[in-house]
Amino acid sequence: MTRPQQVLLALVFLTRLPLGRFLPPRMVPLSEAAWAFPLVGALVGAMAGLPLWLAGPGLLPAALAVALAVWLTGALHEDALADFADAGGGRTREDRLRIMRDSTIGSYGTMALIATALIRVAALTALGPLALIGAAALGRVAPVLLMRALPPARSDGLGQGAGRPSRRAAAMAALIGVLALWLCAPGPGAAALATVLVGLSVVAVSRRACRLLGGQTGDVLGASALLAECAALVGLALMT
């Protein structure tokens, strides 16, 4: 699969853009396109930031930008976060994996969605569209790192079927994500704090996934992307 096709595969998986018909007939593991995740994140951030581009920072443009981001991604990461949060209520590993496949949402998942939505809106109120681009790009590095570092918690499902990115792909994704954030940050101090917070969020998700599930799943990967994006926005907003 060529580089453009890998970018296309990442776009089809991470967004709801109608591009699936342009993919080649032979499906390949998602891990081959993992290096392009931050590129897709940057594109989502640029498109979702349209209200901020047009009206400037503010409460309403920030809320519209978050809503547009949710629509562009089909709430992929939000659904994953809710499932991962609800898994904390399970008593055993098997029970937690079952909860994560349940279509209903519990109190943990509900509060996780409310909290992350409030954080994103509040941060973007003080920031501009460039910050959203950088945060969305670096946030998509988190699932790549977890795909590389953690074993699948199930013998089936997205976490297992996605495959394991190569060391080079993970390094490339990290480089693209960090570079995007530093180019879009309001200053080096903000970029440094945001990068550190994203790293801490990845470590926290990794430790919790290992403790609760024994590895990663599709929900863990999606949740890590959203939490890392929130961490980046918090770091940028605190230094603005």
Disulfide bonds with the S-S distance in Angstrom:
none
